[in-house]
Amino acid sequence: MNYGLDHQFGVTFSYTAEDDDPSESFPEYSTAVINANWKNIDEIPFIIGHELGHLILGHSRKDFDQSPAKRIRMERKANEFSLFLLTEYCDIHDIYFYNWLTFAQSFGIPKDCYYLLEEQA
């Protein structure tokens, strides 16, 4: 969250959402709204990084809605950005992992994003 603030983006937590309501970023307000009731609370750090990724990478709602292929590319880039933030956090705090799976489990990386870590291994 501090990374977002350092780059003029805010993070707001919503406590009224259902546990499967997705978090979202709103470029027009320079903020990410995070569902604090998300069904897997361990994923919230990754989700924050993902939504900040959309903001920092300049993704717009118009581009997101342009085509399914563009949406998939933007989601991948936001996932990659979140992984970048989490690895930077580990580097700054001298946190090391034996393998990518331990890293993923420790930071609640969703299993559908494991392919990004496997590509780097």
HUNOR-V554280 format. One record per residue. N is the residue number from 1. PHI is phi as a letter, one per 40 degrees, with the letter a starting at -180 (999 if undefined). OMEGA is omega in degrees with one decimal (NA if undefined). D_CENTER is the distance of its C-alpha to the mean C-alpha in Angstrom with 1 decimal. Layout:
# HUNOR-V554280
N,PHI,OMEGA,D_CENTER ; N,PHI,OMEGA,D_CENTER
This chain:
# HUNOR-V554280
1,999,178.1,10.8 ; 2,c,177.9,13.8 ; 3,d,177.8,12.3 ; 4,c,179.3,11.5 ; 5,c,178.0,15.0 ; 6,c,-179.3,16.5 ; 7,b,174.6,15.4 ; 8,g,175.6,16.8 ; 9,b,179.8,13.7 ; 10,b,175.7,13.7 ; 11,b,178.5,11.8 ; 12,b,177.5,13.9 ; 13,c,176.4,14.0 ; 14,b,-179.7,16.0 ; 15,b,-177.6,18.3 ; 16,b,-176.5,20.3 ; 17,c,172.3,18.1 ; 18,c,-174.8,18.9 ; 19,c,177.4,17.0 ; 20,b,174.6,15.8 ; 21,c,-177.9,15.0 ; 22,c,170.5,11.6 ; 23,c,-178.0,9.5 ; 24,a,171.8,10.0 ; 25,b,-178.0,10.2 ; 26,b,-177.2,13.8 ; 27,d,-177.9,14.8 ; 28,c,177.3,18.4 ; 29,b,-179.7,17.7 ; 30,f,-178.3,15.2 ; 31,a,173.0,13.1 ; 32,b,177.0,10.1 ; 33,b,-174.4,11.5 ; 34,b,176.1,10.0 ; 35,c,-178.6,12.3 ; 36,c,177.4,13.7 ; 37,c,-176.3,15.8 ; 38,d,-173.2,13.3 ; 39,d,175.3,15.5 ; 40,b,-175.0,13.8 ; 41,d,180.0,13.3 ; 42,c,-178.8,12.4 ; 43,c,-173.1,8.9 ; 44,d,176.8,8.1 ; 45,d,177.9,7.1 ; 46,c,-179.4,4.4 ; 47,c,177.6,3.7 ; 48,d,178.7,4.7 ; 49,c,179.4,3.2 ; 50,c,-178.6,1.7 ; 51,c,174.1,4.9 ; 52,c,177.2,6.4 ; 53,d,177.6,6.3 ; 54,d,-177.6,8.3 ; 55,c,-175.4,10.4 ; 56,c,179.1,11.2 ; 57,c,175.5,11.9 ; 58,g,178.4,14.2 ; 59,c,178.6,13.2 ; 60,b,177.1,15.7 ; 61,c,179.8,16.4 ; 62,c,178.7,19.6 ; 63,c,-178.5,18.1 ; 64,c,-177.4,15.7 ; 65,c,-174.5,18.9 ; 66,c,-179.3,21.1 ; 67,a,177.2,21.0 ; 68,d,-179.7,19.4 ; 69,c,179.2,19.3 ; 70,c,178.3,17.5 ; 71,c,179.7,14.9 ; 72,c,178.4,14.3 ; 73,c,-179.6,14.2 ; 74,c,177.9,11.7 ; 75,c,178.4,9.3 ; 76,c,179.7,10.1 ; 77,c,178.3,9.7 ; 78,c,175.7,6.1 ; 79,c,178.5,5.6 ; 80,c,179.2,8.2 ; 81,c,178.6,7.0 ; 82,c,177.2,4.4 ; 83,c,176.4,7.6 ; 84,d,-179.7,9.7 ; 85,c,-178.9,8.7 ; 86,c,177.6,9.3 ; 87,c,174.9,12.4 ; 88,c,176.7,13.6 ; 89,d,179.4,13.5 ; 90,c,179.5,15.6 ; 91,c,-178.9,17.9 ; 92,c,-175.7,18.6 ; 93,b,178.9,19.4 ; 94,f,176.4,21.3 ; 95,b,-177.2,19.4 ; 96,b,179.9,20.4 ; 97,b,-179.4,20.0 ; 98,c,-179.9,22.7 ; 99,a,-175.9,20.6 ; 100,c,-179.3,17.1 ; 101,c,177.4,17.6 ; 102,c,175.6,18.2 ; 103,d,-178.0,15.1 ; 104,c,180.0,13.0 ; 105,c,-178.7,15.1 ; 106,c,-176.7,14.9 ; 107,b,175.9,11.2 ; 108,g,177.4,10.9 ; 109,c,179.1,9.2 ; 110,c,-176.9,10.2 ; 111,c,179.2,13.5 ; 112,c,175.0,12.9 ; 113,b,-179.4,10.7 ; 114,d,-179.5,13.5 ; 115,d,178.7,15.2 ; 116,c,178.5,13.0 ; 117,c,177.9,14.2 ; 118,c,178.7,17.7 ; 119,c,-178.3,18.0 ; 120,c,-176.0,17.7 ; 121,c,NA,20.1
